[in-house]
Amino acid sequence: MTPLSFRSPPPWVSRALVILLLLVLWEILGRMGSQLFFSPLSMVATSGVTIFADREVLEALRTTAWILAIGFGLSVCIGLVLGLAVAMSRFTYQTFLPVLLLLYAIPQITVLPIFVLYFGSGPASKIAFGVSHGLFPIAVSVVAGVQGIKPLLVTSAISMGATRWQIFRRITLPYLAPSLFTGMRLASTATLLGVLLAELYVSSGGVGHFTRRFGESFQPDKLYALIAALSLMAILINETMRMLERRFSRWT
């Protein structure tokens, strides 16, 4: 007698069930404890409708969004150039990669006052602090991608008369693409973290400012609604990077 075989559900069904279970637990635990510190999901949803109808909150979301966009764009440009410069030769790799990793290991929040000192408390300091979080994952990923290129391919291209641009376009960039997009996915959330930290401590506007205000005034329902909006923003950014990665994966 053959044993019965059960067909497993599609992955999206399993994910949906896990998310639904977590939401139900959120509602139950929120009603069991003190709502001064932890609000149930239904109250958070109601507060979310209220605060997102507030023009100040919407303006804060728009401000954070464009600061994040500029910071992430600069992180990609600077991180790509820096990573290529470090990986271009054995000398630069052995000399500057340890310095790059040392700077990457420094807790960025400890140097936030330096950014405020140089750039002030306006958008420039938030953008710069976001860039300081985002460029290192991209640079390190680019270095790793370039180092993974087979030397035989480059040697063969040079022997056939390929120019530097042709080598970069036909060999380096295709091999670099997976590592680059991995670094971009890490950098997107890191840049968002840097922008929010700057808004949280030195800004009177943006989402970080309202996060601090709702926390200090013991309004967890509004705080969690704002956190949910930030989580949705991070998910959208990550999914965009995944779509771009699939789009350009034909190179590899």
PyMOL commands that set and color helices and strands:
alter all, ss='L'
color gray80, all
select helices_A, chain A and resi 11-32+41-51+55-87+90-105+108-119+123-147+151-159+164-202+206-216+220-251
alter helices_A, ss='H'
color red, helices_A
deselect
rebuild
show_as cartoon
